[in-house]
Structures are given as C-alpha cells and as structure tokens.
Amino acid sequence: MINLLSSLSKTIHTSIAIAIILFLGLFYLNGGFSFDTLFWSWIARYTHVLVGIMWIGLLWYFNFVQIPNMGKIPDEQKPAIGKVIAPAALFYFRWAAAFTVISGLILAGLNGYLHDAMTLSIGSGVPKHTAIGIGMWLGLIMAFNVWFVIWPNQKRALGIVEADPDLKAKSAKTAMLFSRTNTLLSIPMLLTMVIAQNLY
C-alpha cells in the first residue's frame, strides 16, 4: 500500500481503475448500458466535474493560500515557489480550465440545450437553461482570463519569458487582479451550475 501511495501515477491509475469498476457495476445493476447519448452524456458530465474541481481548486489555492502567504516567505526561498511550484500549478490550472469548457460545451450539446443556454433561454424561457447559460458565460469569461490574461502575465512575472523588472512587477499585479476576478466570478458560477439541476 505504501508503494502505491508513494507514487502519484500509481495512485491516480488505481483511482481510475476503481472508478471504472464502480461505473460498470452500477450501470450493470441499473440494467446495463449501451453506447448511446446517455452514456456519452454521463462521460462528459463526469469529465466536466473532475476537471472543474481541479480548475477551481487551483484557482482557490492561488487566492487563498499562495498569494496571501507569499509575503511571509523569506526572499531566499521565494524562487522555489516561482520556479517550481507556480509553473506546475499553472500548467494544471490552465489545462483544467480548457477541458472544463470543452467538456461543458460537449455536455450541453449532447443534452440538446447548448443553443438555448448560450442565448440565456431568451425566447424559450426555460429557467434551467437560463441558469446553466449564466454559468456557462461566467465560465467562458473565466477561461478567457486564464489563457489570455493570467497565463501571459504569469509567464513574464515568473521569468518564463524575458521581461524587465518593471514589466515583471506590472504583470504580476495584472495576473493577481484577474485571478482575483475569477475568484469573484467562481462562486456565482458554481451557484448557477448547481441550481440549474433543481430548476425546470
């Protein structure tokens, strides 16, 4: 067991194997399954939830843990954060954002409400689609911020790309402000996603 848990790769592969066994077993108990729209919708929803948790979890890690505590770290130790921890976290952060959006759009398309949600159900007046649409637009804004504002500025701030000291400082502030903007949007976004499941 220690050997399994000492390796992240082995831990994740085992976790996936357990999830597959549970998936097959539960669908078998439910009368089996076929590779139909319901099956692919379930896969898309599960993927959406998994990568969404990683995305928002890392967003909150940056805003609740890393940014507030950087001032408490001695200067000689800060390069470990900037050169090792932050780039790794930003890799998973930006790709989780991309896959959250992609899987969410696929899910909406499979379930037939993509257009209605993206237009906030104006005209059809379906509250569920209005709510999920608001969440989708908030998620799209947040993902845009990740890829086109936070990441380019973080590359300069962390020294991944060359920048003079003034630009590095300005980029760090811009990245922080847009990360904080995403934190502001994250709670309403999650509310609309969850409440949509209880609306008609």
N, C-alpha and C positions, 0 to 999 in steps of 0.2 A: 504494500500500500504506500509506503514511504517513497519507493521508487516511482510509482505512478504519480504521486502528488509533487514530487521534486521536479517534474518536467511539465511545463505549461502545455507543450504539444501533446503529451500523453494524456494529461488531464482533459484537455478540450476534446481530443478524439474519443476518449471514454465517455465524456458527457454527451457527445453527438450520438454515439452508439446506444446509450441508454435512452435518449430521446427517440431514436428510430424504433427501438423495441417497444417503447410505450405507444408511439404513434401507430405501429402495426397492430399491437394488441388491442388498443382502444377502438380502432376502426373495425377490427375483426369482431369485437363484442357488439358493435353498432350495426352489424350485418354486412361487414366487408366494405370495400371501396373500389371504385373504378377511376381511371384517369380522366375524369370529367372536369367541368368548370368548378364544381365544389372542391375537388381535390386540389386544383391549381390555386384556387382562391385561398384555401387553407394554407398552402405553402407560402403564398405571397404575404398573407397576414402574419404568419409566424416569423418570416424573414423580416417583415416591417417592424414588428415588435422587438425582435432581437437587436437589429442594427440601430433602431431608435433608442433603445436603452443605452447602447454604447455611446451614441452621439450625445444624448442629453446628459448621461452620466459624466462624460468627459467635459462637456460644457460646464457643468456644475463643479467638477473637480477644479477646473481652471479658476472659476469665480469664487468658490467657497474655500478652496484650500491653497492653490498655488499663488495666485495674485495677492491675496491678503497677507500671506506669510513671507513673501519674497524680501520684504524689508527687515525681517528678523534673521535672515540667513547671513552669516559673515561673508564679506566680499570675496574672500578666497575660495569659498565653497559654491558661490553662485554659478561659475562656469559648468559645474556638474548638472545643474538644472537646465541651463541654456543650451548646452552642447549634447546632452544625453537624454534627459527626461522629457523636456518640452518637445523636441523634434519627434520622438517616438509617439508621444501622446497626440501631437498634431497630425501624424500620419493616420492613426486610427480615427481621430476626430473628423478629419475632412472626408475620408472614405466612408465612414459610417453615415455622415450627412448625405453623401451622394446615393448610397444604397437605400437609405431611408426614403428619400424622394422617389427613386426609381421603383422600389417595391410598392410604395403607396400608390403611385400612378397605375402600376400594373393591377393592383388590388381593386382600385376604383374602376378600371376598365373592365376587368373580369366580372365585376358585380353590376356593371351597367349604369353606374352613376357618375362617371368621370365628367362628362359634359355638364350635367346638372349641378354637380358640386363646384366645378370651376367657375360657373356663372352664378354661384351662390343661390341656386334654385329660383332665380328671378324668373317669373312666368309660371313655373310649376308649383312653387310654394310648398315644397316638401321640407319641413323643419330639420329632419335628419340630414338632408343633403346641404342645407344652408350651414348647419353646424360643422359638418365634416369639411365643407368647402372653405369656411373661415380658417379651420385648422390647416388645410392644405396650403392656402395662400400664406399663412404665417410661416409654415414650414418651408415653403419656397423662398420667402424673403430671408429666412434664417440660413438656408443652404447657400443662397447667393452671397450673403455676408461672409460665410465661411470660406468659400472658394475665391471670391473676387475682392474681398477687403481684408479679412483677418489673415488668411494664409499669405498673400503677397507682402503684407506689412510685417508679419511674423518672420518671414524669410530675411527681411532686412534687419529687424530687431535682434534676431538670434545670430546674425552673421553668416547665414547660409548663402546669401548673396552680398556682394560688397556694397557698403554704404558708409558715408561719412558719419561721425558721431552725432551731429545734429539731426540728420535724417533717421538714424537708428532710434534716437530718443522720440522723435515725432512719430515714427512708425509703431513703436511700442505703445505709445499713448493711443494711437488710432486703433490698433488691434484690440487693446483693452476696452475702449469705448464701444466698439462693435460687438465684442464678446459680451459685454455687459448689456448691450441692446438685445442680443439673442437670449440672454438670461431673462430679461424683462418680458420678451415675447413667449418664452418657453412655457410658462405656467398657464397663460390663456390658451396657447396652442394645445397643450395637453388636456385642458378642460374641454375644449370643443371636440377633440378626438374622442374623449371618453363619453361625454354627454350625448354624442351622436348615436351611441349604441342604445340609448334609452329613449330616443325620440322616434317618431313615425313620419 
